[in-house]
Amino acid sequence: MIETDICILGAGPAGATAALQLAYSGISCIVVDKAVFPRDKVCGDGLSGKVLTLLGRIDPGIAERLLAAECKLDSFGVNFVAANRIGIEIPYKQGYQKRPGEPRGFVCKRLHFDNFLVDEMKRCPQIQLLEGVDITRHTLLDGGYLLSDAKGDVEIKAKLVIAANGAHSQFTKEVAGIHMEPEHYVAGIRAYYKNVGGLHADNLIELHFIKKILPGYFWIFPLPNGEANVGLGMLSAAIRKKKINLKQLLHDTVTNDPEMRERFKNAELVGRIDGYGLPLGSKKRRLSGERYMLTGDAAYLIDPFTGEGIGNALYSGRMAAQRAKLALEADDFSADFLLGYDADVSRVLGPELKMSTKLLKLIKYPFILNTLMKMATRNRELRNLMTSMFHEVDLRKNWRSRCFM
């Protein structure tokens, strides 16, 4: 039996961030993950400006080490391309220049990024990391949760649980009662290619809202060593309704689409095509309860429009750690006290998620996104607001007050 004040389920971006925030606040915790690191994770691999901003707030040294890491490719923005093939390039930071320390975003395989965060946790003596342990039992007792694996070989007694164990979190389903809803869930597939043509000189990631993929998009994210993360995602409800085979749709896109056919004519598939799920933040849910908080994908916080999950995972992990610190100081782990975490998430991420949910509903009508792209090409203020989506989360409330949404 291991006893701890705080147990974090999952060592991915949300769980690692929560643990690091606690450690830099002088608070010990236990982090448990069923995997042994380094391990791969199916994802788009894009890290927006929120990642560097957030890690720098925990400790500037973490951000500096990420900037120096060689496993990533510096990226300076996003290229949104509507169904009419009109594109608008949105930098992560206004007035950027390509110089050391300047990029606000990156593309990095989760194999490397998650392991970077694990290495950061191993720097902190306050964090005890248990790898290769799959927690499947969660029993609420008077003094906290009793957590254990299926055989009972590992038992942990914790006053507070931070669930950060991903889109298929058993804790989210069994304790929080949140289940997958096709209207608020995206199915995606990802592949790695070499020698994709036409990549941007500043490594902008690409989101293509091709008509046959709506409501969803096709993406190309450049990676180090001449590779690119290529994939597509579509609302699960639409996939079921239209009986779409995502792998076939990806193949058709890179071989038959007039623009992509040319760009992929010399491309080579590396490895296999893998699928994964994206639980969207398009529906407001209760993210905490008696002695627990949900973070990252376990809290259904993926951006409904851009599909970004890592940045939101980091923000939610940090906010959960901050609320956990207050709970320890007050010796109050009640559902009412932890509801303050929900309020923080709603305040910080809510405006963005609401705006993106509206955009998700609109993109099934190609002419609306086409019009938005035309407006953005002519309107500097609109482009600046789009830039704020990726640079600083607090600026996104401008969208609700100043845009037609």
C-alpha positions as a printed Julia matrix, in Angstrom:
405×3 Matrix{Float64}:
   0.0    0.0     0.0
   1.35   3.39   -1.06
  -0.18   6.47    0.53
  -0.07   9.93   -1.03
  -1.96  13.18   -0.93
  -2.27  13.35   -4.72
  -2.24  10.6    -7.32
  -2.18  11.49  -11.01
  -3.43   8.86  -13.43
  -1.51   9.23  -16.68
   1.92  10.66  -17.51
   0.98  12.29  -20.8
   0.91  16.08  -21.32
  -1.91  16.81  -18.85
  -0.64  14.52  -16.1
   2.99  15.56  -16.49
   2.06  19.23  -16.4
  -0.02  18.77  -13.25
   2.86  16.92  -11.6
   5.43  19.53  -12.63
   3.25  22.38  -11.37
   2.86  20.6    -8.04
   6.58  19.85   -7.82
   7.61  23.43   -8.52
   5.14  24.44   -5.79
   6.88  22.09   -3.36
   4.13  19.45   -3.33
   4.79  15.74   -3.73
   2.65  13.41   -5.81
   2.57   9.98   -7.44
   2.1    9.64  -11.21
   0.97   6.27  -12.6
   0.94   5.25  -16.26
   0.23   1.89  -17.86
   2.96   2.49  -20.46
   6.72   2.4   -20.1
   8.37   5.46  -21.61
   9.36   6.29  -24.25
   6.15   5.19  -25.94
   4.34   6.37  -29.06
   0.93   8.04  -29.05
  -1.22   8.48  -32.14
  -1.67  12.23  -32.58
  -1.28  15.09  -35.02
   1.99  16.0   -33.23
   1.35  19.76  -33.37
   2.38  21.95  -30.44
   0.91  25.44  -30.59
   2.21  28.53  -28.85
   0.24  27.62  -25.74
   2.7   24.83  -24.95
   5.79  27.02  -24.67
   3.82  29.74  -22.86
   2.48  27.33  -20.26
   5.72  25.45  -19.61
   7.51  28.78  -19.21
   5.01  29.79  -16.54
   5.78  26.67  -14.53
   9.51  27.27  -14.88
  11.43  29.15  -17.61
  14.04  26.4   -17.57
  11.53  23.86  -18.95
  10.71  26.15  -21.87
  14.41  26.73  -22.54
  15.1   23.01  -22.62
  12.18  22.46  -25.02
  13.52  25.18  -27.32
  16.9   23.44  -27.33
  15.5   19.96  -28.0
  16.49  18.52  -31.38
  13.53  16.14  -31.7
  11.16  18.88  -32.82
  10.76  21.11  -35.85
  10.19  24.82  -35.27
   6.88  25.94  -36.76
   5.79  29.54  -37.13
   2.07  29.25  -37.82
  -0.91  27.61  -39.48
  -2.14  27.67  -43.05
  -5.94  27.37  -43.17
  -7.2   26.33  -46.62
 -10.92  26.46  -47.36
 -12.81  24.2   -49.77
 -12.34  26.79  -52.55
  -8.57  26.41  -51.98
  -8.22  29.96  -50.71
  -5.74  29.84  -47.87
  -4.76  32.23  -45.12
  -1.44  31.95  -43.29
  -1.78  32.7   -39.58
   1.48  33.07  -37.61
   1.68  31.89  -34.02
   3.11  35.3   -33.16
   2.56  38.6   -34.89
   5.64  40.01  -36.59
   7.68  36.85  -36.1
  11.17  36.41  -37.45
  13.03  33.15  -37.96
  15.69  33.36  -35.3
  16.7   31.3   -32.24
  14.13  31.43  -29.46
  11.51  33.02  -31.71
   9.19  30.12  -32.69
   6.0   29.85  -30.68
   5.0   26.45  -32.01
   6.55  23.15  -32.96
   5.84  19.8   -34.53
   7.18  16.93  -32.48
   6.26  13.26  -32.44
   4.52  12.33  -29.23
   7.11   9.61  -28.79
   9.63  12.39  -28.16
   7.5   15.16  -26.62
   5.88  12.98  -23.98
   9.27  11.52  -23.14
  10.63  15.06  -22.78
   7.95  15.73  -20.16
   8.72  12.43  -18.41
  12.39  13.42  -18.26
  11.33  16.74  -16.73
   9.36  14.87  -14.08
  12.39  12.73  -13.31
  14.28  15.92  -12.51
  11.89  16.53   -9.61
  12.35  14.53   -6.4
   8.79  15.42   -5.37
   7.41  13.25   -8.19
   7.26   9.46   -7.9
   6.6    7.96  -11.34
   5.25   4.41  -11.62
   5.48   3.1   -15.19
   3.89  -0.07  -16.52
   1.07   0.02  -13.96
  -2.51  -0.06  -15.26
  -4.91   1.28  -12.63
  -8.35  -0.25  -13.26
 -10.04  -0.07   -9.86
 -11.13   3.16   -8.19
 -12.85   2.83   -4.81
 -13.93   5.91   -2.89
 -13.36   5.54    0.83
 -13.85   7.98    3.72
 -10.29   9.3     3.53
  -9.75   9.18   -0.22
  -9.56   6.87   -3.22
  -8.13   3.38   -3.13
  -6.58   2.76   -6.54
  -5.26  -0.59   -7.75
  -4.43  -2.65  -10.79
  -6.56  -5.64  -11.8
  -4.57  -8.14   -9.72
  -4.17  -5.9    -6.72
  -0.38  -6.01   -6.97
  -0.23  -2.22   -6.69
  -2.49  -0.31   -4.29
  -2.42   3.45   -3.81
  -4.4    5.43   -1.23
  -4.8    9.06   -2.32
  -6.69  11.98   -0.82
  -7.16  13.43   -4.31
  -7.08  11.96   -7.82
  -6.21  13.91  -10.97
  -7.34  11.84  -13.95
  -5.15  12.47  -16.98
  -5.23   9.09  -18.66
  -6.55  10.03  -22.06
  -9.53   9.68  -24.33
 -10.37   6.16  -23.13
 -10.05   6.93  -19.43
 -11.78   4.29  -17.38
 -11.94   6.74  -14.48
 -13.84   9.23  -16.65
 -16.37   6.6   -17.64
 -16.86   4.8   -14.35
 -16.48   7.6   -11.81
 -17.39  10.79  -13.67
 -20.02   9.07  -15.81
 -18.89  10.68  -19.06
 -19.15   8.55  -22.18
 -18.4    8.98  -25.87
 -21.1   10.8   -27.85
 -20.72  10.7   -31.66
 -21.85  14.34  -31.95
 -18.98  15.42  -29.7
 -16.26  13.06  -30.86
 -13.93  12.98  -33.84
 -12.35   9.88  -35.33
  -8.96  10.5   -36.86
  -6.24   8.59  -38.66
  -2.56   9.46  -38.88
   0.26   8.41  -41.15
   3.88   9.44  -41.58
   5.17  10.25  -45.07
   8.55  11.2   -46.47
   9.12  13.6   -49.37
   5.79  15.42  -49.36
   6.07  18.33  -51.8
   5.14  21.97  -51.31
   5.84  22.3   -47.59
   6.09  25.88  -46.33
   9.56  27.37  -45.85
   8.63  28.36  -42.28
   7.16  24.92  -41.53
   3.59  26.14  -41.2
   1.2   23.32  -40.39
  -1.63  22.9   -42.89
  -5.35  22.39  -42.3
  -7.27  21.69  -45.52
 -11.06  21.83  -45.3
 -11.64  19.76  -48.43
 -15.31  19.48  -49.35
 -15.54  15.68  -49.31
 -14.01  15.56  -45.8
 -16.38  18.09  -44.18
 -17.26  18.26  -41.32
 -13.58  17.63  -40.76
 -10.25  18.38  -42.34
  -7.11  16.94  -43.9
  -3.79  17.96  -42.35
  -0.1   18.03  -43.18
   2.33  18.79  -40.33
   6.04  18.93  -41.28
   8.46  17.01  -39.07
  12.24  16.76  -38.74
  14.23  14.61  -41.19
  11.98  15.31  -44.15
   8.94  13.57  -42.71
   5.39  14.85  -42.33
   2.47  13.84  -40.14
  -0.46  13.43  -42.54
  -4.0   12.58  -41.6
  -7.64  13.49  -41.45
 -10.35  13.71  -38.86
 -14.12  13.77  -39.12
 -17.01  13.99  -36.7
 -17.96  10.47  -35.62
 -21.66  11.13  -36.14
 -20.98  12.02  -39.8
 -18.81   8.93  -40.29
 -21.58   6.7   -39.02
 -24.24   8.45  -41.07
 -22.25   8.37  -44.32
 -20.57   5.0   -43.6
 -17.14   6.43  -44.38
 -13.93   4.4   -44.42
 -11.31   6.85  -43.17
  -8.31   4.94  -44.48
  -9.84   4.77  -47.94
 -10.68   8.47  -47.76
  -7.08   9.3   -46.86
  -5.8    7.19  -49.76
  -8.25   8.82  -52.17
  -7.21  12.29  -50.99
  -3.47  11.83  -51.52
  -3.88  10.0   -54.83
  -6.88  11.65  -56.52
  -7.31  15.17  -55.13
  -5.93  17.52  -57.84
  -3.65  19.46  -55.48
  -2.61  16.62  -53.16
  -1.94  14.21  -56.0
   0.84  16.47  -57.23
   2.27  17.04  -53.76
   2.31  13.33  -52.9
   3.54  11.99  -56.23
   7.01  11.31  -54.78
   5.89  10.71  -51.2
   6.58   7.46  -49.39
   4.47   6.06  -46.56
   6.58   5.35  -43.47
   5.11   2.69  -41.19
   1.4    2.07  -40.91
  -1.75   4.17  -40.77
  -3.13   4.38  -37.23
  -6.47   5.59  -35.9
  -7.43   7.4   -32.72
 -10.3    9.29  -31.11
 -10.61  12.95  -30.19
 -13.09  13.75  -27.39
 -14.22  17.28  -28.14
 -14.88  20.18  -25.8
 -18.03  21.03  -27.76
 -20.24  20.19  -24.79
 -19.87  21.58  -21.29
 -19.39  18.84  -18.72
 -18.73  18.59  -15.0
 -14.98  18.01  -14.74
 -14.66  17.42  -11.0
 -16.35  15.66   -8.14
 -15.69  14.26   -4.7
 -11.89  13.98   -4.47
 -11.18  14.07   -8.21
 -10.57  16.32  -11.22
 -10.44  15.42  -14.91
  -7.81  16.91  -17.21
  -6.76  16.8   -20.87
  -8.45  14.27  -23.12
  -9.92  12.57  -20.05
 -11.87  15.82  -19.57
 -12.98  16.06  -23.22
 -11.17  19.32  -23.88
  -9.96  18.99  -27.48
 -10.61  22.07  -29.61
 -13.59  21.2   -31.86
 -12.32  23.27  -34.82
  -8.53  22.91  -34.88
  -8.36  19.52  -33.17
  -5.67  20.78  -30.8
  -5.53  18.82  -27.59
  -2.01  19.16  -26.22
  -2.19  22.87  -25.37
  -5.53  22.48  -23.63
  -4.2   19.43  -21.8
  -1.31  21.45  -20.4
  -3.55  24.31  -19.31
  -6.05  21.99  -17.61
  -3.25  20.05  -15.9
  -1.78  23.22  -14.45
  -5.16  24.49  -13.28
  -5.92  21.15  -11.63
  -2.59  21.31   -9.78
  -3.32  24.84   -8.61
  -6.72  23.8    -7.3
  -5.15  20.74   -5.67
  -2.73  23.0    -3.8
  -5.65  25.04   -2.47
  -7.49  21.85   -1.49
  -4.49  20.64    0.49
  -4.15  23.98    2.27
  -7.85  24.01    3.15
  -7.97  20.25    3.8
 -11.11  20.27    1.67
 -11.47  17.76   -1.18
 -15.22  18.02   -1.49
 -17.05  18.27   -4.79
 -18.13  21.81   -3.92
 -14.57  23.0    -3.3
 -13.17  21.32   -6.42
 -15.88  22.96   -8.49
 -13.54  25.94   -8.52
 -11.45  23.96  -11.02
 -14.42  23.81  -13.39
 -14.8   27.56  -13.06
 -11.12  28.06  -13.95
 -11.37  25.84  -17.02
 -14.53  27.63  -18.13
 -12.92  31.04  -17.68
  -9.65  30.22  -19.45
 -10.66  27.72  -22.15
 -14.41  28.3   -22.36
 -14.45  31.24  -24.81
 -12.2   29.39  -27.25
 -14.17  26.15  -27.03
 -17.48  27.95  -27.56
 -16.15  29.8   -30.59
 -14.61  26.64  -32.05
 -17.87  24.72  -31.51
 -19.69  27.31  -33.59
 -17.03  27.07  -36.29
 -17.38  23.28  -36.28
 -21.09  23.62  -36.98
 -20.44  26.12  -39.76
 -17.76  24.26  -41.69
 -20.24  21.68  -42.94
 -21.39  24.55  -45.16
 -18.35  25.14  -47.41
 -19.45  28.58  -48.57
 -19.28  29.95  -45.02
 -15.66  28.93  -44.49
 -14.87  30.14  -48.01
 -16.31  33.54  -47.09
 -14.36  33.64  -43.81
 -11.1   32.96  -45.64
 -11.88  35.71  -48.17
 -12.59  38.12  -45.31
  -9.34  37.2   -43.57
  -7.26  37.84  -46.67
  -8.54  41.42  -46.74
  -8.93  42.19  -43.03
  -5.78  42.56  -40.92
  -7.73  42.79  -37.66
  -9.39  39.45  -38.34
  -6.01  37.87  -39.11
  -4.61  39.28  -35.86
  -7.51  37.79  -33.92
  -6.87  34.42  -35.56
  -3.24  34.71  -34.5
  -4.36  35.25  -30.9
  -5.94  31.77  -30.95
  -2.5   30.2   -30.97
  -0.37  32.68  -29.04
  -2.12  33.45  -25.78
  -5.24  31.74  -24.54
  -6.54  34.78  -22.63
  -6.82  36.81  -25.83
  -9.39  34.52  -27.36
 -12.3   36.22  -25.68
 -11.76  38.92  -28.35
 -13.28  36.52  -30.84
 -16.63  36.46  -29.09
 -16.89  40.23  -28.7
 -15.47  41.35  -32.05
 -16.31  38.68  -34.63
 -19.63  37.82  -36.25
 -19.9   34.69  -34.09
